[in-house]
């Protein structure tokens, strides 16, 4: 019985010791890490206007994380800075400049929605502002309003639905004549 009590006490002491010491390993690999020291420090970031440039034509995959998704036939590409690159300061498409940060401004992420040779782009800035662009069939980007962006994005998604409905109608008429 005393052995059982002794084992129970040892287990309880080890458990409490672990709680007091805490976890000494930093398993969180985010920009701040998980340790108290990392929580007090600033995240790593590119300095000033010479910071990270997002090139939509050829993104630097060592610095930019790209997530690709498909929503109703529209390809969505979302660009985020990778760990070690806190913020992006410029967006270009090859040699064409779309946006450059002003003092104190920075880009958290960008999302391009495209179908065929038509695209719309939204830039989410660190101050909460948003910038909207469209790319026409000639490959030229131009700034647009939020309302135009929403409408054009919806048009992209709806154009597929209209095509599917048209194709479905053609298939039905063919099957009726068989």
Backbone bond lengths (Angstrom), bond angles and torsions (degrees), N, CA, C in turn:
res aa  C-N    CA-C-N  psi(-1)  N-CA   C-N-CA  omega(-1)  CA-C   N-CA-C  phi
1 X - - - 1.441 - - 1.528 111.09 -
2 X 1.355 115.45 -39.25 1.461 119.46 178.75 1.531 110.84 -66.16
3 X 1.324 116.64 -34.75 1.467 120.67 178.73 1.533 109.62 -62.36
4 X 1.329 115.95 -43.84 1.463 120.88 179.43 1.532 110.94 -61.87
5 X 1.319 116.69 -42.89 1.467 121.22 178.66 1.530 110.45 -64.63
6 X 1.333 116.57 -39.42 1.458 121.08 179.09 1.541 110.71 -65.24
7 X 1.327 116.77 -45.54 1.464 120.49 177.87 1.529 111.23 -61.40
8 X 1.313 116.80 -42.06 1.469 121.80 178.51 1.531 110.41 -60.44
9 X 1.322 116.66 -43.61 1.462 122.08 -179.70 1.531 110.53 -64.38
10 X 1.332 117.08 -43.93 1.467 120.88 179.87 1.531 110.20 -62.06
11 X 1.325 116.75 -44.29 1.470 120.35 178.86 1.522 111.07 -62.36
12 X 1.316 116.93 -42.41 1.460 121.62 -179.66 1.530 111.01 -64.62
13 X 1.336 117.34 -42.07 1.462 121.63 179.35 1.535 110.03 -64.39
14 X 1.335 117.82 -43.82 1.470 120.91 179.81 1.527 110.95 -63.83
15 X 1.334 115.69 -39.86 1.458 119.96 179.32 1.529 110.70 -63.90
16 X 1.320 116.06 -47.01 1.470 119.97 179.78 1.523 111.29 -66.18
17 X 1.317 116.92 -36.34 1.457 120.95 178.38 1.523 110.26 -62.11
18 X 1.317 117.25 -41.32 1.465 121.74 177.20 1.512 111.51 -63.71
19 X 1.334 117.11 -36.81 1.468 120.52 -179.91 1.521 111.21 -69.08
20 X 1.317 116.17 -38.56 1.464 120.37 -177.65 1.523 110.35 -72.00
21 X 1.334 116.69 -46.09 1.455 120.87 -179.73 1.517 111.66 -67.52
22 X 1.301 115.71 -38.06 1.463 120.00 -176.46 1.511 110.30 80.89
23 X 1.248 115.47 178.62 1.448 121.54 -179.84 1.520 107.97 -85.13
24 X 1.328 116.35 117.89 1.460 119.66 -176.56 1.518 113.02 -85.45
25 X 1.336 116.54 -9.12 1.463 119.34 179.01 1.515 109.66 -94.07
26 X 1.305 115.35 143.57 1.464 121.04 178.96 1.519 108.23 -100.09
27 X 1.342 115.63 100.35 1.454 119.80 -178.15 1.516 112.39 -88.62
28 X 1.307 118.40 -14.70 1.462 120.81 -177.55 1.521 108.09 -85.99
29 X 1.322 116.54 119.93 1.457 118.68 -178.71 1.521 112.79 -100.88
30 X 1.344 117.29 21.42 1.461 121.81 177.13 1.514 110.55 -68.58
31 X 1.306 118.98 178.00 1.454 120.87 -176.08 1.520 113.31 -63.63
32 X 1.335 117.54 -27.32 1.455 120.56 178.89 1.520 111.71 -95.85
33 X 1.335 119.43 -13.38 1.453 121.63 -175.06 1.505 110.00 67.91
34 X 1.332 117.63 -170.02 1.450 120.15 -177.35 1.515 112.85 -115.91
35 X 1.335 118.49 -11.89 1.451 120.37 -176.53 1.524 110.76 -79.52
36 X 1.321 113.67 160.01 1.470 119.28 -178.98 1.524 110.95 -60.73
37 X 1.328 116.15 -38.06 1.461 119.95 179.59 1.525 110.56 -61.98
38 X 1.321 116.69 -44.44 1.465 120.04 -179.52 1.515 111.70 -68.13
39 X 1.321 118.07 -31.77 1.456 120.57 -179.56 1.521 111.69 -67.10
40 X 1.337 116.39 -26.23 1.463 120.08 -179.69 1.525 112.11 -84.44
41 X 1.313 116.41 -19.44 1.461 119.15 -175.85 1.517 111.18 -88.79
42 X 1.308 115.49 164.30 1.466 121.10 176.17 1.516 108.91 -80.87
43 X 1.312 116.70 153.14 1.462 118.35 176.95 1.520 110.26 -70.23
44 X 1.334 117.03 151.68 1.458 117.41 176.37 1.518 109.29 -65.36
45 X 1.305 116.49 144.96 1.461 118.35 179.97 1.513 110.05 -153.14
46 X 1.288 113.88 159.11 1.448 119.81 174.14 1.518 107.47 -75.28
47 X 1.295 116.84 147.01 1.458 120.07 -174.41 1.516 112.38 -90.79
48 X 1.319 115.22 136.08 1.458 123.43 169.99 1.511 115.53 50.05
49 X 1.329 116.18 -152.60 1.456 122.15 -178.28 1.525 111.85 -73.01
50 X 1.330 118.32 -11.19 1.457 121.49 178.12 1.520 110.57 -86.61
51 X 1.341 117.28 17.61 1.454 122.45 -176.74 1.510 113.16 -72.40
52 X 1.295 114.88 -163.91 1.454 123.38 -175.13 1.522 111.61 -64.94
53 X 1.322 115.83 129.83 1.464 122.56 177.77 1.524 107.55 -106.90
54 X 1.323 116.18 128.67 1.457 121.55 175.87 1.523 108.01 -95.44
55 X 1.331 115.75 114.36 1.464 120.88 175.79 1.525 107.52 -102.55
56 X 1.319 117.03 108.99 1.463 121.66 -177.50 1.527 111.85 -63.97
57 X 1.335 117.72 -30.07 1.461 121.52 -179.59 1.525 111.61 -73.24
58 X 1.329 116.61 -32.98 1.460 120.96 -177.06 1.529 109.60 -152.61
59 X 1.349 117.92 75.54 1.464 120.21 -177.49 1.533 111.71 -65.78
60 X 1.318 115.57 142.53 1.465 121.72 176.63 1.528 107.81 -78.65
61 X 1.337 116.86 100.32 1.464 121.61 -173.81 1.526 113.04 -68.65
62 X 1.333 117.79 -11.81 1.460 119.61 175.50 1.530 110.76 -79.35
63 X 1.336 116.80 -17.74 1.460 121.49 -178.27 1.525 113.48 -117.35
64 X 1.337 116.67 -19.53 1.463 121.44 -175.21 1.523 109.80 -123.52
65 X 1.327 115.54 129.08 1.465 121.43 175.42 1.530 107.46 -91.29
66 X 1.338 116.31 133.83 1.462 121.08 -178.61 1.522 108.79 -119.87
67 X 1.320 115.84 124.75 1.463 121.22 174.41 1.522 107.54 -109.96
68 X 1.325 116.32 129.98 1.468 121.31 -178.61 1.521 108.90 -116.64
69 X 1.316 115.66 132.63 1.464 122.00 -179.11 1.527 107.79 -140.25
70 X 1.317 115.99 166.74 1.459 121.10 178.05 1.516 108.11 -129.15
71 X 1.316 117.12 125.23 1.460 122.49 -179.37 1.524 108.83 -127.45
72 X 1.317 115.87 106.96 1.476 121.87 178.40 1.529 112.07 55.23
73 X 1.339 115.99 42.28 1.457 120.34 178.01 1.512 114.84 83.84
74 X 1.322 117.38 -1.89 1.463 122.18 178.98 1.530 108.04 -101.44
75 X 1.323 116.82 127.10 1.462 121.48 178.42 1.525 109.22 -81.62
76 X 1.340 115.82 126.68 1.470 121.99 178.62 1.522 108.19 -110.08
77 X 1.319 117.04 122.34 1.463 121.97 174.92 1.518 107.12 -117.08
78 X 1.333 115.19 119.95 1.458 120.44 179.21 1.521 108.13 -110.90
79 X 1.329 116.67 130.84 1.458 123.60 -176.67 1.529 109.19 -112.68
80 X 1.356 115.95 124.00 1.468 122.77 177.69 1.525 108.28 -123.84
81 X 1.342 117.95 148.14 1.461 118.36 171.62 1.532 109.35 -70.73
82 X 1.334 117.40 140.45 1.464 121.19 177.61 1.522 109.82 -77.41
83 X 1.340 115.27 169.61 1.465 121.18 177.79 1.532 109.14 -52.94
84 X 1.303 115.29 135.29 1.454 120.63 -178.74 1.523 112.43 97.71
85 X 1.331 116.48 -12.66 1.461 122.03 178.18 1.511 106.86 -125.14
86 X 1.313 115.62 97.00 1.458 122.14 -171.13 1.517 112.68 -68.08
87 X 1.295 116.88 -35.69 1.460 118.77 -170.53 1.530 110.01 -156.13
88 X 1.324 115.68 153.49 1.466 120.55 177.28 1.532 108.39 -103.46
89 X 1.327 116.45 143.14 1.466 121.10 -174.88 1.522 114.45 -113.97
90 X 1.335 116.29 -5.41 1.459 118.09 179.99 1.525 109.37 -157.10
91 X 1.339 115.78 145.15 1.462 121.95 175.63 1.523 107.49 -123.78
92 X 1.340 115.58 127.12 1.459 121.75 177.96 1.527 108.54 -131.68
93 X 1.304 116.04 163.48 1.460 122.42 172.40 1.523 105.39 -128.56
94 X 1.334 115.39 93.22 1.469 120.19 -172.16 1.510 109.48 68.37
95 X 1.331 117.29 -118.86 1.469 120.51 -179.81 1.528 112.53 -97.99
96 X 1.345 116.51 6.27 1.474 120.19 -179.13 1.529 110.45 -100.33
97 X 1.341 115.48 120.45 1.465 120.53 179.18 1.524 110.02 -81.46
98 X 1.352 116.28 128.68 1.465 120.93 177.63 1.516 111.41 -99.26
99 X 1.348 116.21 -42.90 1.461 120.50 -174.08 1.517 109.19 -155.86
100 X 1.335 115.83 140.91 1.461 122.59 173.39 1.521 107.88 -132.02
101 X 1.320 115.84 136.73 1.463 121.29 -177.78 1.520 111.36 -67.23
102 X 1.329 114.86 140.84 1.462 121.26 169.86 1.526 106.99 -83.99
103 X 1.312 116.81 175.05 1.464 121.37 178.37 1.527 110.04 -55.44
104 X 1.325 116.84 127.71 1.467 121.66 178.08 1.519 114.17 80.89
105 X 1.315 117.15 -0.69 1.462 121.75 -178.80 1.529 108.88 -100.00
106 X 1.313 116.35 155.41 1.459 120.64 176.37 1.512 110.16 -166.02
107 X 1.303 116.00 158.79 1.459 122.55 -176.81 1.520 110.16 -101.28
108 X 1.339 116.77 124.03 1.461 120.98 176.67 1.519 110.97 -81.00
109 X 1.334 117.06 -48.57 1.461 120.69 175.29 1.516 110.13 -159.76
110 X 1.322 114.89 164.26 1.466 122.20 179.76 1.520 108.16 -131.49
111 X 1.339 115.99 146.30 1.459 119.85 177.64 1.524 109.39 -132.68
112 X 1.334 115.33 125.19 1.461 122.18 177.01 1.522 107.68 -107.76
113 X 1.320 116.05 124.84 1.464 122.73 175.09 1.519 106.29 -109.34
114 X 1.338 116.92 123.92 1.460 118.49 -176.14 1.518 112.38 -141.91
115 X 1.312 112.75 154.95 1.454 121.61 175.58 1.520 106.30 -151.20
116 X 1.322 116.22 123.67 1.460 119.41 -175.27 1.516 109.63 64.07
117 X 1.323 117.03 -131.61 1.467 120.14 -179.75 1.531 111.96 -103.77
118 X 1.328 117.31 20.81 1.470 121.69 178.74 1.527 109.26 -116.24
119 X 1.335 117.15 135.71 1.467 121.92 -178.38 1.519 111.11 -140.89
120 X 1.330 115.26 152.28 1.461 121.93 167.95 1.524 107.08 -125.32
121 X 1.317 116.02 151.06 1.457 122.80 -174.25 1.515 108.95 -133.16
122 X 1.339 115.67 137.32 1.465 120.77 171.78 1.524 107.40 -123.87
123 X 1.333 115.84 133.25 1.458 122.91 175.62 1.524 107.68 -109.44
124 X 1.324 117.31 126.57 1.466 122.32 177.77 1.526 107.42 -103.65
125 X 1.327 116.00 114.30 1.460 121.48 -176.71 1.521 111.21 -90.46
126 X 1.338 115.86 159.22 1.468 119.95 -175.86 1.525 112.83 -66.42
127 X 1.323 118.71 -22.78 1.470 120.77 178.67 1.527 112.06 -86.83
128 X 1.355 116.71 3.99 1.461 120.71 178.19 1.519 114.03 96.40
129 X 1.331 116.91 -12.72 1.467 119.88 177.74 1.522 110.44 -68.62
130 X 1.319 114.92 160.54 1.460 122.06 177.40 1.519 108.68 -131.96
131 X 1.313 115.49 143.66 1.468 122.64 176.24 1.529 106.98 -121.31
132 X 1.333 116.13 139.28 1.463 121.69 -174.97 1.527 110.13 -122.97
133 X 1.344 115.73 140.20 1.457 121.81 -179.92 1.523 109.64 -141.41
134 X 1.334 114.96 157.07 1.464 120.48 171.20 1.521 107.91 -130.42
135 X 1.338 115.07 148.78 1.462 121.40 177.41 1.519 107.37 -115.57
136 X 1.317 115.40 119.98 1.469 119.00 -176.98 1.532 111.02 -83.74
137 X 1.316 116.47 -179.27 1.469 122.34 -177.56 1.526 112.27 -62.43
138 X 1.333 117.88 -23.45 1.468 121.81 178.92 1.525 112.32 -83.61
139 X 1.323 117.77 -2.34 1.459 121.55 179.57 1.508 114.44 85.11
140 X 1.310 117.67 11.34 1.466 122.15 179.76 1.522 110.04 -92.47
141 X 1.345 115.84 132.89 1.460 121.45 176.03 1.519 108.94 -92.90
142 X 1.334 116.55 140.66 1.465 119.53 172.08 1.528 108.16 -140.34
143 X 1.328 113.79 148.96 1.462 120.52 -179.80 1.527 109.35 -73.12
144 X 1.348 117.04 139.44 1.465 121.92 178.25 1.526 109.24 -133.43
145 X 1.321 116.15 170.31 1.468 121.28 179.44 1.531 109.98 -83.83
146 X 1.313 115.02 166.78 1.466 120.30 177.27 1.528 110.88 -60.51
147 X 1.324 116.75 -41.66 1.466 120.72 -179.68 1.527 110.90 -62.50
148 X 1.337 116.70 -44.65 1.470 120.27 177.30 1.521 111.25 -62.65
149 X 1.333 116.37 -41.07 1.467 120.71 178.44 1.529 110.17 -59.02
150 X 1.343 116.26 -50.57 1.469 120.35 -179.10 1.525 111.09 -59.20
151 X 1.329 116.29 -43.27 1.469 120.64 -179.22 1.526 110.96 -65.02
152 X 1.326 116.93 -45.76 1.462 120.85 -177.67 1.527 111.32 -67.57
153 X 1.325 117.02 -36.56 1.466 120.12 176.72 1.528 110.08 -65.24
154 X 1.321 116.24 -43.09 1.467 120.51 177.90 1.531 110.60 -64.32
155 X 1.332 117.00 -39.82 1.469 120.97 177.30 1.531 111.08 -61.20
156 X 1.348 116.51 -40.60 1.465 119.93 177.26 1.526 110.60 -57.99
157 X 1.331 115.89 -47.06 1.468 120.75 -178.19 1.525 111.22 -68.71
158 X 1.323 117.06 -39.74 1.467 120.81 -178.12 1.523 112.64 -71.09
159 X 1.323 117.57 -30.65 1.467 119.48 -178.41 1.518 110.80 -61.48
160 X 1.322 117.57 -33.73 1.462 120.46 177.09 1.520 110.08 -69.27
161 X 1.340 116.93 -42.03 1.468 119.91 179.48 1.528 110.96 -60.96
162 X 1.350 117.45 -40.12 1.467 120.73 178.72 1.528 110.72 -65.00
163 X 1.346 116.10 -40.87 1.457 120.02 179.76 1.525 109.97 -64.56
164 X 1.340 117.66 -43.32 1.464 121.07 179.12 1.525 110.96 -62.55
165 X 1.331 116.40 -41.54 1.468 120.10 179.65 1.528 109.81 -64.41
166 X 1.325 116.68 -40.37 1.466 120.72 179.45 1.529 109.90 -65.42
167 X 1.351 116.54 -45.66 1.463 120.60 179.01 1.519 111.17 -62.47
168 X 1.314 117.15 -40.32 1.462 121.56 179.86 1.531 109.82 -63.10
169 X 1.332 117.24 -41.68 1.465 121.70 178.26 1.522 111.34 -62.74
170 X 1.345 116.76 -38.55 1.464 120.13 178.70 1.522 110.75 -67.18
171 X 1.341 116.40 -40.63 1.465 120.05 179.63 1.520 110.76 -65.81
172 X 1.329 116.75 -39.02 1.465 119.99 179.55 1.523 110.47 -65.12
173 X 1.334 116.90 -41.71 1.464 118.66 -178.52 1.526 110.78 -68.39
174 X 1.316 117.00 -33.14 1.465 120.10 177.51 1.521 110.21 -67.70
175 X 1.329 116.88 -43.14 1.465 119.76 -178.19 1.528 111.45 -68.09
176 X 1.324 118.89 -25.85 1.462 121.15 178.93 1.522 111.52 -71.39
177 X 1.324 117.26 -29.14 1.460 121.32 -177.57 1.521 112.48 -87.72
178 X 1.284 119.18 -5.90 1.471 121.63 -177.13 1.499 113.23 -73.76
